[in-house]
Amino acid sequence: MRSVTPPRYNSKQQIHRKHFLLKNRRVFIRRFIN
């Protein structure tokens, strides 16, 4: 995890990270409930 990154790369990385976090949250919640 780098704090300094190019703007172009950063924007794409942030979007990808958001989707990844959302998917992880869903899986984590499902596992936690089950």
N, C-alpha and C positions, 0 to 999 in steps of 0.2 A: 504494500500500500504506500504509494508515494504521494507526498503533499504537493509536489511541484510537477506539473505535466502540461504539455501543449494544449491549447484550448480546443482544437479540433478533436484530438484523441480523448480529451477529458469529457467532452459532451457525449460522445458515443459510449465511453466507458460508464459514465453515470447512468445513462439509460439502461445499458445492459445490467448494471448492478441492481437497479431498481427492480427490473423483471426477475432477476435471480433471487433477490430478497423476498419478493412477493411469493414466488414459487416455493422457496424454502419455508416461508411462514405457513403456507397452506399445508405443506407436508408435515411440518412440525406440529401444527394444531391437530391434524388428523391423527398423527401418532399419539399425541398427548391425550386426545379424547378416547381413542381406542385403547 
